[in-house]
Amino acid sequence: MITQDEARAALKEKLAKNLVILSEFENTYQWCFGLGFVNDNDEIVPLIGDSIIRIDKETGEMDQ
């Protein structure tokens, strides 16, 4: 089983430089991370729509 710290580290490796993790939560099967965008003024703006990245707790794979 993958830990939340491992899931967060794996996600951070894949994020573009202007994306950041705004929130973290879990459900029974997934670690979930909400994303935001860092604009040109270094302000963090939440993404519009479903910006939740879900990582399977068993496999570590990102779910869509």
GUVEXTI-542606 format. One record per residue (C-alpha): residue in three letters; x, y, z; residue number from 1. Coordinates in nm, 2 decimals, always signed. Example, Ala and Ser with C-alpha at 12.3 -4.5 7.8 and 13.67 -1.06 7.14 Angstrom:
+------+--------+--------+--------+-----+
| type |      u |      v |      w | seq |
+------+--------+--------+--------+-----+
|  Ala |  +1.23 |  -0.45 |  +0.78 |   1 |
|  Ser |  +1.37 |  -0.11 |  +0.71 |   2 |
+------+--------+--------+--------+-----+
//
This chain:
+------+--------+--------+--------+-----+
| type |      u |      v |      w | seq |
+------+--------+--------+--------+-----+
|  Met |  +0.00 |  +0.00 |  +0.00 |   1 |
|  Ile |  +0.12 |  +0.35 |  -0.09 |   2 |
|  Thr |  +0.13 |  +0.61 |  +0.19 |   3 |
|  Gln |  -0.01 |  +0.96 |  +0.15 |   4 |
|  Asp |  +0.34 |  +1.10 |  +0.17 |   5 |
|  Glu |  +0.46 |  +0.87 |  -0.11 |   6 |
|  Ala |  +0.15 |  +0.97 |  -0.32 |   7 |
|  Arg |  +0.22 |  +1.34 |  -0.27 |   8 |
|  Ala |  +0.58 |  +1.31 |  -0.36 |   9 |
|  Ala |  +0.50 |  +1.11 |  -0.68 |  10 |
|  Leu |  +0.24 |  +1.37 |  -0.78 |  11 |
|  Lys |  +0.48 |  +1.67 |  -0.72 |  12 |
|  Glu |  +0.74 |  +1.50 |  -0.95 |  13 |
|  Lys |  +0.48 |  +1.51 |  -1.23 |  14 |
|  Leu |  +0.34 |  +1.86 |  -1.18 |  15 |
|  Ala |  +0.43 |  +2.15 |  -1.40 |  16 |
|  Lys |  +0.62 |  +2.42 |  -1.22 |  17 |
|  Asn |  +0.31 |  +2.65 |  -1.21 |  18 |
|  Leu |  +0.08 |  +2.39 |  -1.04 |  19 |
|  Val |  +0.06 |  +2.34 |  -0.67 |  20 |
|  Ile |  -0.13 |  +2.11 |  -0.43 |  21 |
|  Leu |  -0.41 |  +2.31 |  -0.25 |  22 |
|  Ser |  -0.58 |  +2.03 |  -0.06 |  23 |
|  Glu |  -0.55 |  +1.67 |  +0.04 |  24 |
|  Phe |  -0.80 |  +1.41 |  +0.15 |  25 |
|  Glu |  -0.87 |  +1.04 |  +0.11 |  26 |
|  Asn |  -1.15 |  +0.80 |  +0.04 |  27 |
|  Thr |  -1.14 |  +0.42 |  +0.09 |  28 |
|  Tyr |  -0.94 |  +0.35 |  -0.21 |  29 |
|  Gln |  -0.76 |  +0.67 |  -0.31 |  30 |
|  Trp |  -0.54 |  +0.96 |  -0.20 |  31 |
|  Cys |  -0.69 |  +1.28 |  -0.34 |  32 |
|  Phe |  -0.52 |  +1.61 |  -0.42 |  33 |
|  Gly |  -0.68 |  +1.93 |  -0.53 |  34 |
|  Leu |  -0.47 |  +2.15 |  -0.75 |  35 |
|  Gly |  -0.42 |  +2.52 |  -0.80 |  36 |
|  Phe |  -0.23 |  +2.74 |  -1.06 |  37 |
|  Val |  +0.04 |  +2.99 |  -0.98 |  38 |
|  Asn |  -0.01 |  +3.29 |  -1.20 |  39 |
|  Asp |  +0.24 |  +3.55 |  -1.33 |  40 |
|  Asn |  +0.19 |  +3.76 |  -1.01 |  41 |
|  Asp |  +0.28 |  +3.46 |  -0.79 |  42 |
|  Glu |  -0.08 |  +3.43 |  -0.68 |  43 |
|  Ile |  -0.23 |  +3.09 |  -0.63 |  44 |
|  Val |  -0.56 |  +3.05 |  -0.81 |  45 |
|  Pro |  -0.78 |  +2.74 |  -0.78 |  46 |
|  Leu |  -0.84 |  +2.56 |  -1.11 |  47 |
|  Ile |  -1.19 |  +2.57 |  -1.26 |  48 |
|  Gly |  -1.37 |  +2.23 |  -1.29 |  49 |
|  Asp |  -1.26 |  +1.91 |  -1.14 |  50 |
|  Ser |  -0.90 |  +1.95 |  -1.05 |  51 |
|  Ile |  -0.88 |  +1.66 |  -0.81 |  52 |
|  Ile |  -0.60 |  +1.41 |  -0.89 |  53 |
|  Arg |  -0.67 |  +1.07 |  -0.74 |  54 |
|  Ile |  -0.40 |  +0.81 |  -0.67 |  55 |
|  Asp |  -0.49 |  +0.45 |  -0.60 |  56 |
|  Lys |  -0.37 |  +0.35 |  -0.26 |  57 |
|  Glu |  -0.29 |  -0.01 |  -0.37 |  58 |
|  Thr |  -0.11 |  +0.05 |  -0.70 |  59 |
|  Gly |  +0.01 |  +0.41 |  -0.68 |  60 |
|  Glu |  -0.14 |  +0.47 |  -1.02 |  61 |
|  Met |  -0.32 |  +0.80 |  -1.10 |  62 |
|  Asp |  -0.69 |  +0.75 |  -1.16 |  63 |
|  Gln |  -0.89 |  +0.96 |  -1.40 |  64 |
+------+--------+--------+--------+-----+
//
